């Protein structure tokens, strides 16, 4: 671990040593430090168990690394999930990453959505975003943002049922072994369930009895993107293909 000496202004060797000793005492790791006159970098060599090394790195960054404060926007519905019961989730993120996070209280009249009860068909309504502040060094802030994003991605997921695409096009949209659907899922960070479909003369009679909706799970923005990709593929297939009906004796259907 390396830190520019300019980031520890006013610290003498004894003061640096005191912080190193404190980090070793709190983490159980062994730490050695050297400063290069040529580069101005202070290098900390940390050894020990993985969890002890991680804890020591956190303590050293808290003591010496340059701190910044950023503002980060999160969906208002994610706020209780980020806080957790009695602030436990927030405290866990701060302890793990070494940052300070300030999540403002909910304002009177503030619009919010609860994914479990939200109108899942109304994807055009944008949820209000609230700013939170994160204070720490660059590396710690990056780690904290990853923790926050992980919580948001789970807390703000909704389920949308796409019914505008005819089921007869599903095999062509999905592609061989669902390769197209897998690509859309990866691109949009969603989960998509497209029912298996086999065309038959009874399609129209069975339409009301069978559930042919494409089920998409994700946040609103990701779902909109996935719908756009699926509908684009449907329109392209519809434009470039034609339907031809062939009568096959029923006794031969088992060979198809």
Secondary structure, 3 states (H helix, E strand, C coil): CEEEHHHHCCCCHHHHHHHHHHHHHHHCCEEEEEECCCCCEEEEEEECCHHHHHHHHHHHHHHHCCCEEEEEEEEHHHHHHHHCHHHHHHHHHHHHHCCEEEECCCCCCCCCCCCCCCCCCCCCCCCCEEEEEEEECHHHHHHHHHHHHHHHHHHCCEEEEECCCCHHHHHHHHCHHHHHHHHHHHHHCCEEECCCCCCCCCHHHHCCCCCCCEEEEECHHHHHHHHHHHHHHHHHHHHHCCCCCCCCCHHHHHHC
